[in-house]
């Protein structure tokens, strides 16, 4: 069985890191313990840590020390080769690899970067490493600046070099290919039927190629005057500001970097004004050349602006600086989550994933780690793309999450709000999003508005709602968004970043209503603990459910658990376990447990039971030795909202667990609530959950 894969290239800047990220992301959706190893790194860690190792470890949160991920620096490896000690080189690499192999189910091995001298040596050692580690390879070739035939020749040559040394090549990736040549390259490569190798052709993606302002700052040096918090902004174009303002402004495009002498106050002020204007594209940053800094009055003016792009001052001339910017080779860095996610989504878009799965993902872990859970959620949402409405288009977190969801093509989205204001907010946030793919609707201007008013009136006229009241209610984004779901114009709704839980749920209770057999709407949190995923309910909706309602919450939570791939073992929590305790609250839980057993004899349920006995195998065995749930509960049902809400927050804070939710259950169509303190990741995950719920 394949337990490793060696990802290699034959040239620098091929985009190998994209393939590493894509394969790792795919594997982490199927296995619990994935290792990562890069035999040769470019620099001694004391001087400079490897950017890609840092990116991999931090983004995927791999529990591997930096020191365990490599064997030699480039200089050390070259010295051993010059001394004819290649056997020692390979032996050490095998030894370090085998240590990782003892701890991990699968290991990604990344070849060297080909930066500097010794290219022939590097290529030969990469082939030798793959052969000695008995690892099949994925080879990556750059198509940048090459014709279609040159790309194909490079792919075949690299492929043959590995195969001649009896290294199996699982896939060959032609990356950064001119988009106009993609079809030609595909047509010239061997067909899958004639080859044991998967071929992928990935076009050049501008957003991955172009540098960030942080990379510009590192390349040109100098002094950062303003905009440290916006150094992650991307640069898609650089222009020299050497003309008058009327001639300069028309040259601006989205994400422009302006290189101009530091004494050109007119260009500086014009660029900053253009950046905040709705009539001009966003400016990424400004580099001031010649060692000039703006006058004190200009600096004071800039300091008073609400948004200031990064402004860098350098001593070098304009021409030299512009050339240095043009020579930047952008890297995917640990803090650039947007670029990492774009790299992964690009890889998944152009790679034959089922074929890759068949070749390398030949196992499935019995456990379910948080990373696996999140990965599988996204994959499920993508399988049947749904349409979700986000009513709170005036919140930056909502807009940021929406851009990520659209970029990864997980769902279709409608945002409620003023289209001009939403576009301005994206411009202010420095987020690029295709507004044609993101539907922005002002409720009162929607062609459905009058129909929604009439529908709401018909549904609520027996509750003394007249047409004027219905019209007023439909101007409320929560009511409008819920009506979209009710009418089938959206599959689900996520709200609550700005509005209260009651404001989010009330419209759903009024006309979406509960499913047959359910009398209450309840909620669960998916608690992504370090080693497992548990379901906590109800922690957000029902203050003090009675025994019947508690039983209903338990059954609904078990069904939710099953729907999301978690085997339900239900613990009905109380302050005592088994028959040891007495009192009204314990009796409520005891009765609820019996109701669950009577209504759903297929479910594993225990109660009343204390939290420690429910989740700790040792305590569970001591307190309830004959229980099939004690010590291994996956669904924990709290007796009241006070207990549930405080417990989930305590667990979240003390363990660092990710809490996804609250996820509402019991409604005919999915409407989910957010906490007003939610993060962008919370919104992202809740939308994904809502999309999956709507697939039922």
Beta strands, then each sheet from edge to edge (+ up, - down):
strand 1: 4-9
strand 2: 34-37
strand 3: 40-41
strand 4: 72-73
strand 5: 106-110
strand 6: 136-142
strand 7: 169-177
strand 8: 198-203
strand 9: 223-226
strand 10: 237-240
strand 11: 256-261
strand 12: 283-289
strand 13: 310-313
strand 14: 387-390
strand 15: 412-416
strand 16: 438-441
strand 17: 492-495
strand 18: 522-528
strand 19: 533-537
strand 20: 569-573
strand 21: 604-609
strand 22: 635-637
strand 23: 658-665
strand 24: 671-673
sheet 1: 2+ 5+ 1+ 6+ 7+ 8+
sheet 2: 3+ 4+
sheet 3: 9+ 13- 12- 11- 10-
sheet 4: 16+ 15+ 14+ 17+ 24+
sheet 5: 21+ 20+ 22+ 19+ 18- 23+
end
